[in-house]
Amino acid sequence: MARLKSGVPGFDQLVNGGFHENSINLLLAEPGAGKSTFCWQYVYGDPNQPALFISLEQSLASILRDCKQLKLHKFEEKYKKGLLQYHLAFSEESDLTSGRVALNFFMEELNDYLGVLEETSKQYKGGIRIAIDPMTPLMLEITDLNEQRNIIQRIFSRLRRLGTTVVTLEKGFGESQERIPSYLCDSLIELDNIGLGGILNRTIRIRKFRGSSHSEQPNPIGFEVGKGLIVHEFKNK
Amino acid sequence: MNSRINEQTPPSSALNEIDLEFDYLMNFEDITVSFLYRLDGLNISTHFSNQPTSDLLPIITWIKNVIGKISSELATGFSSIKYSNQGQCIYFYRAGKTAILVAILSPYANLGLMEMEINRVATRVGKIIDLDN
């Protein structure tokens, strides 16, 4: 099966070449560990492949500002070329929570575009690059576990038809919020931030990668201007 | 500019330096296996002197089970903790603010000499790790 480059230097070596086509890849992360940066790099990872960035809380202006600070200019370039679509599933004016807005988007609005998106996705290996950052409000919106599993399963099935997706989920909202997406996704990547400084402060660990061998131990990650998130690999002997 | 961003990230060269320190440690025949754990109990790297054998498995499993407890003990100010398990000595040394160096020694190891060497390497590894990125 062909792989899609993640756009994150050093990451693809950990998973034997990148993400599987039409897969759901869950990034479980602590605050400040680099989940949003990972998503930005992923969506512009291939400059010619169409991408869809769905944010449940961060405005486009704020993303562009942050990318500018890190000198990740490819995000804005791709957006200006029209190859990167941004969708904000949140409205300050609305009384609805971002989880409810996102739920409406995935379960109803998306149906209107599904045909067009599917046609586009067929033209590219692995379909469209999709990033959802973060999915936490959506999980908090569905309190019943049975309903949660059913809805997440349906959302993931639709996303698999459209392309290859990176979904982020924030740690710390309880195990039940993490459990269902962790089982339903194709790969589970954990970003830790222990907050004590030093080179082991932030690490990345592949907990699950269906159909492939992968690195088993955590590897240090860092941020570099112009490159963004970088994975450094420890060699076991 | 965000303080977490460096113009040039040091980790890859730091990892090479850590690797060299472990190479040095593994030159001692008395050390069978050495590990680097993060303070939260995650295994970061493992170094074997020879091909790993199945008799090491119970000890490695035991380390995995006690590393959380040892981590909290080391966090209270101890610099090292020593255990004896199935005739082998297992040394845990604090390596900087975020890591623990673990070494399994052979049953006939020169414990005094090894203690000094492991301590020396743990101190050096700790200094490399504590470089703020």
Interface residues (C-beta under 8 A of the other chain):
Chain A: G32 Q69 L70 D192 I194 L196 G197 G198 I199 L200 N201 R202 T203 R205 Q217 P218 P220 G222 F223 E224 V225 I230 H232 E233 F234 K235 N236 K237
Chain B: M1 N2 R4 I5 N6 E7 Q8 T9 P10 P11 S12 A14 L15 I18 D19 F22 D23 M26 L36 R38 L39 D40 L42 N43 I44 S45 T46 H47 F48 G96 K97 T98 A99 I128 I129 D130 L131 D132 N133
